[in-house]
């Protein structure tokens, strides 16, 4: 099981979404699917039609940049973070 830290910005469109969730998944793709199964709409906000992680979303597993195929070991910490832009 992975511990996933979710951005507060997702709570604006999915109000029941917690800031931290525990889900099963052996890859980032499986983790996103598990989140979406519990809180429909998560995958639409994190993935594009590729499927791929949206350009403005960063995902980290154990503090390392990740893509959908990145393994998620049991007990891993996953962060889903929107990119910050501005000047």
N, C-alpha and C positions, 0 to 999 in steps of 0.2 A: 504494500500500500504506500502511496506517495502522499506527501503533504504539499498542497498546492496553494501558493499565495496569489490571490487574484487582485486586480486593480480596482480601486474604488469606482473608477469610471464605468465599469461594467454594471455596478449596482444601480446606476442611473437608468439603465434599460432593462435590467433583470433585478428588481428590488429584493427578491428573496435570496439572492446569491450572497453567501457569506464571504468574508475577507480571506478566510483560510478554510480549505476543505480537504478531506482525506478521501482519495479514490484509488481504485485498482487500475493498473495499466503497466505494460512492460515497455512501452515506447511513448513518446510525447503524443503521437497520434491517438493511441489508445486512451491516454489520460484525458485528452480533449474530448474524445467520444464519451467517456465516462462522465465527465462534467456536463456535457450536453444532454446525456440521458437523464441526469438528475435535475438540471436547470436548463430546459430548452432555450436555445438562442445563443448559448456560449460559443458553439462552433461557428455560427454565422458571424460573430464579432471577432473571433480569433483567426479564422481561416478564410482564404479566398477560394475561388472555384477550382484551383489547381488540382487537388487541394495542396495548399502551401500556407505557411504562416504569413499573415498579412504583413506588408512592408513596414507598417507603423507599429507592429507588435514585436517585442523581443521576448524570447523564452530562454530560461536558464535552468539547467539541471545540475544541482550540486555546485552552483556558482559558475558553471561553464556555459557558453552560448550553445543553444541546441536548435535542431530542426525536427521535423515530424518523425524521422527515423531514429532519433537519438534514444538509446536505451534509458529506461527509468528503473533503476534497481529498487528493490523493496526497501522502504525507509527513506527514499530520496526526497529532497526538498526541491520543488519546482516553483519558479517564479514566472508569472506572466505579467509583463510590464509594457505599457504603451510607450512608444518613443516620445521624447520631449523635443519640441522644436520652438524656435523663437529667436529673438535677437535683442 
